[in-house]
Amino acid sequence: MNQNRIPVAGPSITQREIDYVTDAVTTCWYGEANKYHAKFEQAFAEYIGVRHAVSLPSCTSAIHLSLAALGVGPGDEVIVPDVTWIASAAPISYVGATAVFADIDERSWCLSPQSFETCITKNTKAVIVVDLYGSMPEMARIREIAARHGIAVVEDAAEAFGSQIGDRMAGSFGDTGVFSFHGSKTMTTGEGGMLVTDRDDLFERACFLRDHGRVPGDVNFFNHEVAFKYKMSSMQAALGLAQVERAEELVGRKREIFSWYEASLAALPGVSLNATLPGTTNSYWMSTIVLDSSIGLDKVEFGRALAARGVDTRPFFHPLSSIPAYQHDAEAAKARTRNVASYQLSPCGVNLPCGLSLTREQADFVCDQVRAVLAECGISAAVSEAA
């Protein structure tokens, strides 16, 4: 990679992480193998404000385990927002259920409560609520709708570590909450994930299913069900413990980076940045810019123009109903005409560089390049007139 390029994402690793991982690889064997798992899970549960946390190899496995623990299977439907990474929806197929793609809210970019309710049928068993890019939806309305219809809630907080509604943390609003610790996330274990819950029954079921269907503590290899192998390594857990101990620092840095972009770009006409609903505190995993369609520049063209200027970006997620993986899916076909906001927002958005090592100087450079690209579309003239 060109070292002069500004990458989209990246972690913050200090001596604390190095020391913990070194200790884990040195000492966490045999009887001490789970030492860091226990510390990490306890620290993470305390930070989120829940009773239980289960460390896993990925957020995808956490969603899969959530659905399996909830008893979702063939004949059931699970509602998921159309605009998200495929990992939010793929586990629905893993358990043999049907994914139903609901529209997103044009302000929060998260699941629209109205669309959610419209998509409910007698077969709806669960809803996966995605906190997109650190934003959070109208969770009270979604929870009320779900409770009224007897629908389980899985909160996909993979992108929202540190976000809040009031004083309640993202990931604590569902029957389960799930997190990603991919290398691009605000806190990382390289790869990894976490399932959190306040429900004892789901915690016990998840612990049973993640270890090949054997009772926790069993040493006789006497498996009771065919289940999964979903465990994190001690080195990952040690890295995660160090990161969650630095949670406020990491989340604070993400908010600072977004504030730089907001100060520089928010006044541009035809430009929208991450929104925050009233009562919500956004952790801004990704600082994102969405252009008005009238500008005539889609996310691919915008990304290429910035790449030519030394700035890497990521495209706003495509609607799942539009991608080849769901090309022949009957529910996706319905979503293509139903989900107006998803298809309006997705084509014009990109994630800007917001790795934890980003400097103010680099952010200013990114903003300069964004303005230069938009100037070529006539946006600078509009700014001058407005000024």
N, C-alpha and C positions, 0 to 999 in steps of 0.2 A: 504494500500500500504506500502511496505517496505520503511521506511524513509531513508534507506541508498542507495536506488536506485536513479539513475539520470534520471529524467523524460525528455521526448522529448520537451515539451513546457510548457509555464507558463507565466502569466502576471507580470507586475510591477505595484503595487498599493501603492500609497503614501497617506499622510495626505490630500493632495489636493482632491483626489478622494473621500475620506471618508467625507470630509467637504461638497463637492458639493452634494453628494448623500444624506447626512443627511439633507441638506437644502431642497432638492427636495421632500423627503418623508415627510418633515414637512410642507412645504409651497405650493407645486405645486398641488393645488386642485381648482376646479371650474374655476374662471376667470383667475387664474394663472397656469392652468394645462399645458400650452404649453411654459412656460417661458424658460425652458432649451432646448426644441426642437429648438426654434428659434435661441438661442445662438449657439447651437451645429451645426446646419445646416449652419449658416453663417460662423462660424469658419472653418468648414470642407471645404466648397466651396472655401474660401479664400486660404486655404492651397493647395488644388488641382489646383486652378487657373481656376475655372469654375464659371458660373453665378448662377447655381441653385444646391441645394442639398436637397434630400428628405429622411428623416430618416425612417427606416423600421425595421421589426422584424428579418430579415435575408437577406443574400445575395441571397439566392434562391428566396425569394419574390421579390428582386430587379430585377433579371433576368426575372422572370415571368411578373412583371409589365412593364419592358422594352419591351418585346415581345408584350404584350397586347397593350401598348401605340403605338407601331409601326404598329399595325394592322395585325400582323402575325397570321395565323390561318390554318384551314384545307386546304390541297392542296399545302401549302407552304413547302419549304425545308429550314432548317437552318443548316449551316455548323459549326461544333464544333471540336476542336482537340480531337483525340482519347484518349490521355493520360491526364486525369484530373479527379477531383472528380465528381461523378455523378450529383451533384447539378448544374454543368455547363450545363448539357444536359437535366435533368428531366423537367425543365419548357417548353422545346420544346414540350414535350408530353402534358403538361398541357393545352397548347393553341391549341392542335390538329394538330400540324405541324409534319413534319418528320425530324428526326435528321440524318445528314450525317456526318460520322466520317472521318476527314482528318488526314493526318500524321503530325508528329511533326518534327522539325528541330533537327538534332543530336547535334548541338552546344548549342542552347538556350533552348531546350526542349519545346519550344512553337510552335504554329501553323506554319507549313511550307508554305510560300507563294506559292511555286510551287504546292503543294498538294491542297491547297485552290483553286487555279485557275482550277486545273484538276477536282475538285468536283462540279464546278458550272454547273447548268442546267438552263433551262428556268423557273424552279419553285423556284430557290433560292431567298429567300426574305431577309435573314440576315445571318451574320456570328458572332459567339461568339468567341472572341479572348481571350485566357486565359494566364495571366502572371504567368506562373507556378513557384512556390516556390520563387517568387520575381524577376525572370528573365523576360525579355521582348523580343518580336520577332522583325523581320524586319518590324516595323509598317508602315513605309513610303510605302513600296511595297504592303503591305496588303491593306492599305487605297487606293492606286492607283488602284489596281485590283477591289476593292469593288466599287469605284466611277465609274469606266469604265463600270461595269455591273449593276449599279443601286442597289447595295446591301447595306442594313443598317449594321452598325457596333456596336455591343455591346461589350465593353471591360470589361472582367471579371478580375478586379484588386483585387479580394478577398485576394490574397496572396502577393500583391505587394505594399502595402501602403508604400510610401516613395521612390519607384523606380522612375527612370527618364530616358528619352531620351533627351539629351541636357539639357535644363533648363525647360523642360515640364514634368509634373508629370504623373505617371501612373494613369489611370482612366480618363484622359482628351482627349483621342484620338478618342473615338467613338461618335456615335450619343448619346449613353448613356455610362456611366461607372458605375460599380457596385463594392461594397466593402463588406467584411465580418468583423464583430466585435466579432466573436466567441472567447471563452476564450483562444484558442490556438494562436490567431493572434497577430501581433505586437502591435496593439492597440485594446482594447476590450471594449465592453459594457456587457460582459457576454454572451449574445446572441444579435444579431442585425445586421443591414446592412444599406447601403446607396446607393441611386441612384443619380448620378450627371449628369448634361447635360448643354450645352450652348443653347439648342433649347427651346425657349419659349413654342412652341406647345407641345413638349413632356413633359415638366415640368407641364404644366397645365393639360394635359391628365392624367399624373401619379398621380397628387394630387387628381383629380376627381375619378379615379379608386380605389385608395387605401382606400377610405372612403365610401365604399358601394355605389358608384355612385351618390354621392350628391355634389352639388356645394360647394366649400370651404366657410365656414361662415354660411351655411344654418342651421337654428335652427328649421325648420318646419318638418323635417324628410320626405321630399318630394323627394324621390330618383328617378333619371332619368334613371338609368340602374341597372341591377344586376351586381355587381362588387365584390370587395374584402375588407377584413378588415386587412389592413397592416399598423399598427401603432406601434411605439416604446413607451415604458413607459417613464414617466418623470425621473424616477430613472436611467434608461439606458442612457437617453440623458445627464443627469448630469455627469454620469461616462464618457461618450464619450467626453464631453466638456473638462473635466480635462485631458483626455488622448491626445486629439488632441493639447491641449496647451503644451504638453510635446513631441510633435511629433519628433522633432530633437533629443532629448535625447533617445527616444525609438528606432528610426531607427539607430542612431549612435551605440547603444548598439548591435543591430543585426549585424551590419557590423564589429564591434570589435570581436564578437564571431566567425564570419566566418574567420576573419583574423588569429585567433588562429589555427583553423583547417587547413587553407591553409598553414600556415608556417610549420606545423608538418606533413601533409599528402600528400601535392601536389606532392612531389618528388617521391612518391612510384610508381613503375612501375605497369601498369595495373589499375591505379586508376584515376578517373576523379572526380573533384568537380564542383560546380556550375560555369558555364561559363558566361561571360558578353560580349555581342556583342559590337563592337566599337561604341562609342558615348552614351553608355548606362551605367547608374549607378544602380547597383543591391542593393536592400534592404535586400536580404538574409533572407526572412521569415523562410525558412528551410535551414540549412546547410546540403547538400546532397552529398553522395558519391556513385559513380557508378563504379562497378568492371568490368573489361574486362571479357567477357564470357570465355576466355581461362583459367582463374583462376579456373573455375569449381565450383564456390560457388554462388548459387542463393540468392535472397534477403531474402527468408524465412530461409534458413540455416544460412546466415550471421546474420540475426536478432536474431535467437535463440542462436547462439554462443555468441553474445554480451550480450543478456539477462542473460545467465548463468554467465556472468562476472559482473553483476550489472548495465548494461547499457540498458536502454529502447530505442527502435528505432521505426520508422514507415516505412513500405514498400513504395517504389516508387509506385505511382498510377498504377493500372492495366489498360491496354487499355480497354476503355468502351466496345468495340466490343467483348471483351473476357469474360465479367462477365455474370453471370446467368440472370441478369435483361434484357439483350439484346440477349439472347441465340437464340431466334427465329426471330430476327429482320433482314429483308432483307438487309438493309444498313450495318448492323454490319457484315453480312456474306461477303459482298464485301470488307470491311475494313480489315478483317483478312488476306487476301492475298495481299492487296494493301499497307498497312501501315508498311513498312519494319522497319523504324527507331523506331516506337512505340514498335514493338515487339522485337527489339534488345535491347533497353535501359531499358524498364520496368522490365524485370526479374532480373536485377543485381543491383538495386539501393535501398538505404535506407536513410532515414532522421536521422541525428544524433541529440543528445540533443542540443537544442539551446533556451531553455527558458530564459526569461530576467533576471532570478536570477542566471543563470549559472556562476560559478566562473572560473577563469583561472586554478585553481588547478583541478577542476572537468573536464574541457576540456582536460587538460593534461592526466588525468586518462582515459578519453574516447579514446584519441589518442593511449595511451599505449595498451588499450584492442584491438583496431582495428589492430594495428601492430602485437599483439600477435596472433590474429585469422588468419591474413594473413601469419604470419610466419609458421603456421601449414600447409599452402598451398604452402610453399616454396618461398614466396615473400621476406622474409628477406635476403635470399641468394642472390637474384637478386639485392637487395639494396646494399649489401656489395660489390658485384662485380662492381656495377655502381660507388660506392664511391672510 
